[in-house]
Amino acid sequence: MAAGGGVRKMNRDADILTFAVRWRHWGGGSRSDIFVEFGISPDMYFRRLARVLDSIRARDLELDVREDLRKICRARRSERTSASTK
């Protein structure tokens, strides 16, 4: 049973990475696109994406793509932080 959960998590990580690469030129996808695709908030999505980018799963991405995605993660998560402090 635990193995199935691990496989789903690995597939979900791959899905997150694929989505991120597809949407990187447009700032990482809209709030609604993220929710429809993954059923989670953008903040949770970008936290997970940041974790995936630091994992072995992202090793095949070009360095500039990884850096672009990291910048998007930081920017989108800081949007949330600045919105919550207003």
Secondary structure, DSSP 8 states (H G I E B T S, - for coil): -HHHHHHHHHHHHHHHHHHHHHHGGGTT--HHHHHHHHSS-HHHHHHHHHHHHTSGGGTTS-HHHHHHHHHHHHHHHHHHHHHHT-
